Amino acid sequence: MTKQAITELELLVMLSVLHCGEEAYGVPILEELRRRSGRKVLRPAVYEVLRRLEARGLLVAEKGEPIPERGGRARKYYALTARGREAVATARHSWDRMWQGIEMPADGA
């Protein structure tokens, strides 16, 4: 099976899942992504990426217990699969190689 590259947003979502640990469900993932990246990512975009990553076998989701504050609805908790961890490591390695030998001027020119 050919490895399919992950997009930048997919990588950011996966890293947010890792940062959230056991509390990796929709809202904390979105907040972590916004806080760490400084981007104004919309909630529907994050949920779409979570669904796509789960369908590709890069994330696994598990339903938690129903929560009274949510009208009895259960949260969906996410974790990276072994393939997901491999995809993150591959992306990091690729970025590291691309940055090797590049010196950015202080003024950004």
C-alpha positions as CSV (number, residue, x, y, z in Angstrom):
1,M,0.0,0.0,0.0
2,T,1.4,3.4,-1.0
3,K,1.7,5.9,1.8
4,Q,-0.5,8.9,1.4
5,A,1.0,12.2,2.5
6,I,-0.8,14.1,5.2
7,T,-1.8,17.7,4.8
8,E,-0.5,20.5,7.1
9,L,-3.9,20.7,8.8
10,E,-4.0,16.9,9.3
11,L,-0.6,17.1,10.9
12,L,-1.6,20.0,13.2
13,V,-4.7,18.0,14.3
14,M,-2.7,14.9,14.9
15,L,-0.2,16.9,17.0
16,S,-3.0,18.5,18.9
17,V,-4.4,15.0,19.7
18,L,-1.0,14.0,21.0
19,H,-0.8,17.2,23.2
20,C,-4.3,16.5,24.6
21,G,-3.5,13.0,25.6
22,E,-6.4,11.3,27.3
23,E,-8.5,14.4,26.9
24,A,-8.3,14.3,23.1
25,Y,-11.9,15.0,22.1
26,G,-13.2,17.7,19.7
27,V,-13.1,20.9,21.8
28,P,-9.7,20.5,23.5
29,I,-8.2,19.4,20.2
30,L,-9.5,22.6,18.5
31,E,-8.4,24.8,21.4
32,E,-4.9,23.2,21.4
33,L,-4.6,23.6,17.7
34,R,-5.6,27.3,17.9
35,R,-3.4,28.0,20.9
36,R,-0.2,26.4,19.6
37,S,-0.5,27.3,15.9
38,G,-2.0,30.8,16.3
39,R,-4.5,29.9,13.5
40,K,-8.2,30.6,13.4
41,V,-9.3,27.1,12.4
42,L,-13.1,26.6,12.3
43,R,-14.6,23.8,14.3
44,P,-16.2,22.0,11.3
45,A,-12.8,21.8,9.6
46,V,-11.3,20.1,12.6
47,Y,-14.2,17.6,12.8
48,E,-13.9,16.8,9.1
49,V,-10.1,16.2,9.5
50,L,-10.8,13.9,12.5
51,R,-13.3,11.9,10.4
52,R,-10.9,11.7,7.5
53,L,-7.9,10.6,9.6
54,E,-10.1,8.0,11.3
55,A,-11.2,6.7,7.9
56,R,-7.6,6.5,6.8
57,G,-6.6,4.5,9.9
58,L,-4.4,7.2,11.3
59,L,-6.7,7.8,14.3
60,V,-8.9,5.6,16.3
61,A,-12.0,7.0,18.2
62,E,-13.6,5.6,21.3
63,K,-16.9,6.9,22.8
64,G,-16.8,7.9,26.4
65,E,-19.6,7.8,28.9
66,P,-22.7,10.0,28.3
67,I,-22.3,13.4,30.0
68,P,-25.3,15.1,31.6
69,E,-24.1,18.6,30.5
70,R,-24.3,17.5,26.9
71,G,-27.8,16.2,27.1
72,G,-26.6,12.7,27.7
73,R,-24.4,12.6,24.6
74,A,-21.0,10.9,24.8
75,R,-17.7,12.5,23.8
76,K,-15.7,10.8,21.1
77,Y,-12.0,10.5,22.2
78,Y,-9.2,10.2,19.7
79,A,-5.8,8.6,19.7
80,L,-3.2,8.0,17.1
81,T,-2.8,4.6,15.7
82,A,0.7,3.1,15.0
83,R,0.2,4.2,11.4
84,G,-0.7,7.7,12.6
85,R,2.4,7.9,14.7
86,E,4.4,6.8,11.7
87,A,2.8,9.5,9.5
88,V,3.7,12.2,12.1
89,A,7.3,11.0,12.4
90,T,7.6,10.9,8.6
91,A,6.2,14.4,8.2
92,R,8.6,15.7,10.9
93,H,11.6,14.0,9.2
94,S,10.6,15.5,5.8
95,W,10.3,19.0,7.3
96,D,13.6,18.6,9.1
97,R,15.4,17.6,5.9
98,M,13.8,20.4,3.9
99,W,15.0,23.0,6.5
100,Q,18.6,21.7,6.6
101,G,21.0,24.3,5.2
102,I,18.5,27.1,5.1
103,E,19.4,30.2,7.0
104,M,16.6,32.8,7.2
105,P,17.6,36.4,7.3
106,A,16.5,38.2,10.5
107,D,14.3,40.6,8.5
108,G,12.5,37.7,6.7
109,A,13.6,38.8,3.2
